[in-house]
Amino acid sequence: MKKTIYNIIAIAIVAVLMPAQAVAGNLMDSLQMKVRVGYNIGGTAPIPLPNTIRSIDSYKLTPSIMVGIDWEHPFNSSWGLMAGVRIENKAMKGTVTTKAYHMELVRGSSVMDGLFTGTVEQKVTEWMLTIPVEATLNVSRVVKLKCGPYLSVLYNKRFDGIASNGYLRQGTATGPKILIGDKEGEWATYDFRDNMRTLQFGWALGADFNVGRRWGLSADLNWGLTGIFKGDFKTVEQTLFPIYGTIGAFYILK
């Protein structure tokens, strides 16, 4: 009797697994696989720009590369769903002129908190693993549009710089005035990397352009919806959003 029951259970398991295996096999056969490389251009900034930032004086391109792989499942000849994995760096270097901008600065062994007026040099680096999930639309045989959310996990991060050529009002706008020079030893520094988020969430919009049977070019905009700092970090009063465009190329493996 037990042997008969075991046989019935075994037959039932096989009956369930065979269709599931067939479905999984059909799904894998329908997937298109792409390898991608790209260059990120953009920065972290408050939206809109506050009046405490009077001007953007310089912006420098940095090694902000992206490599990844995508899998796309077509639902029909027009629509599909694409998911991928990226290893990328979103970085920037810039200089701004500020007026009464809230900062926490370090000079020597002194930590100073207050409103800074002067020049702020900023360096931002964010190495991350990004997982995008996007709906796709084939506009033509050449152009594919993409849109959807992404989640990034940071494993290396940096946000630091130099404040110079100005002064800090300690505490409030009428607090003691501390002069900040433009030479080493006279300027002040800041480092907020420990206050940066590990997880970032955002929205991506872009397009793929086929230029051959397997090769293509791509253009994407990645707009962070969460600021780069943790919610309880109040030294930088404005929320800084990571906003980057990506110019890239892809190769269709399958």
N, C-alpha and C positions, 0 to 999 in steps of 0.2 A: 504494500500500500504506500509506504514511504517513498519507494522508488518511483512509483507512478506519479506521486505528488511532485517529486523533484523534477521528473521529466516534464510535467506540465508547466512548472515554474520556469524551467530552462527554455522551453518552447516560447513561452510568453515574453521572456526577456529578449530572445532573438527576434521575435515578431516586432517588438518595440524598437530595438536598436537598428534593424535593417532599414526602415524608412528614414530614421534620424540620420543614419550614416549616408544614405542616398541624398538627403536634403543638404547635409554638410558638404558632400562631394560636389553637388550642383552649385552650391554657393561659392565654394572655392574656385570652381571652374569659371564662374562668371566675374570674379574679381579682377580688376585691372590694377597693376602695381607700378608705381612711379618712384624713382629716386630723384631727390631735389637738392639743389644748392642755391644759395642766395646771399644777398648782402642787405643788412638792415640799415636804414637811414631814418633818423628821427631823434627823439629826445623825451625827457620827462619834464612836464610843465603843468602849471595850474591852468584851468579853463574856467573863465577867461583870465587873461594876464592881470594881476592886481596892480593898483596904482603905486604900490610900494616898490615894484620893479619898473624903473624909469626907462631903461633901454637895454636891448640885447646887443652887446658890443662885439662878441665873436662867437663863432661856432666851428668846431673842428670835427672832421670825420675821423672815426676810430675803427679798428678792426672788429666789425660787428657781423660775423658770418653766421650762416644757417645751413645745416645739412639735415636731411630727413628722408622719410619714406612714407608714401601714401598707399592706401588700399581703397578702391572705389567699387561700389556695387551699383550697377544700373538697374533702375526699376522699369524703364522703357527707353525708347530711343532719345528722349529728351531729358528726363530727370534721373538723378542718382544720389547716392549718399557716400561721402568720402570721409575717412578718418585716417589720422597719421600720427607719426612721432617725429619730433624735431629736437635737435640739440642746437642751441643758438645763444648768441650773445647780443644783448641790447645795451649799447654803451653810447656815451657822449662826453664831450668836453666843451665847456662854454664859459663866457664871461658876461656878467650883467652889472649894471649900475643900479644901486638900490637907494631908497629913501625911507628911513624908519622901518626897516625890514627886521622882523623878530628873528634873532639868532642866539645860539649858545656857542661862544668862542673860547678857544684855549690859547693862552700866550704864556710860555714858560710853564710854571706850575699853577698859574691862575686860571680859573674857569669863570667866564663872564657871561651873564645872561641879560639881554636887553634888546634895544632897537638900533640896528646898524645902518649907517648911511655911508656909502662908499662903493668900492669895487669888490665883487664876489666872483672868484674862479671856482668852477664846479667840475668834478669828475665823477661820472656814474658808470658802473659796470655791473651787468646782471647776466651771469651764465645760468642757463635754465634748460629744463626738459619740458617741452610744450606738446600738448595733445590737442589738436584741432578736430572738430567734428562739423562738417559742412555739407549743406545741400548743394547739388550741382545742377546746372542747366546748360545743355548743349544748344547754343544759339545757332551754330553752324558746324560744319565739319572742322573748322579752324578754331573757333572761339568757344570756350567753356567758362561760364560764370560760376563763382563759388561764394557761399555766405554761411556763417555759422559761428558758434562760440568756441573758445579755446580755454584751456587750463594750463598754467605754467607752474612748475616747481623749481624754485631757485636753489642751486647748490653752491654758488659762489657770488658774492655781492659786495658792492663798494659804493659809498656815497660820501665824498670828502672834498676838501678844497681849502682855499685861502681867502681871507678877508683882508683888504688893504686899502690904503689911500682914502681914509675917512675917519669916522669916529663912532663910538658906541655909547648910547644913552643907557646907563645901567638901570634895569627894572622898568622904568616908564619913560615917556617922551620928555619928562622934566627931570629925570634922574641925573646922577653925576656923569659928566662927559669924559670918556676915555679915548684919547687919540690913538688911532691905528695907522701906522706908517706903511710905506711901500717898499721897505727893505727887510731882508731877513733879520729876525730879532725884533723888528718893530711891528710886523704884521701878525695876524692871529690865524689860527686854523680851526677846522671843525671836522668831525668824523661821526656820521650817523648810521654806519653800516649795521650796527647791532639793533637798530630800530626799524629795519626794513622787513617787509613781509616775506615769508617763504612761499606762500601761494598767491598767484595772481590770476584773475579771471578777466576775460575780455571778449571782444567780438571782432571777427575777421571778415573782410570783403575783398574779393579779388577776381582775377581772370587768368586762364591758361590759353596760350596761343600755340597751336601746332605749326611747326615750320618744316616738318618732315614726317616720315612714317612713324618714327619713334622719338624724335627730338622736339622740344618746344621751349618757349619762354613764358615767364609768369610775372605778374605784378599784383601785389597785395597790400592792403592797409590793415594793420593790427592796432586796435584801439582798446587800451586797458580801461576797464570799468571800475577796478579797485585801485586805490592809490598805492604807491610803492612803499609807504610807511604803515606801520601798525596803527590801529585805531586809537590807542591811548598815547600816541606820540604827538605832543602839542608844540614842540619847539618850532617846527615849520608849520605855520598856521594854515596855509593853503594845502589842499589835497593835490599832490603831484601825480599826474596820470602818465603812464608809458604809452606814447603814440609813435608808431614806427611804420614806415613803408618798406616793403621788401621787393627788390628786383632780383629775379632768379632765372634758372633754367632747369629743365627736367628731362629725364630719359625714361621711356616706357619699357619696363622689364617684361611685362606680360599683358 
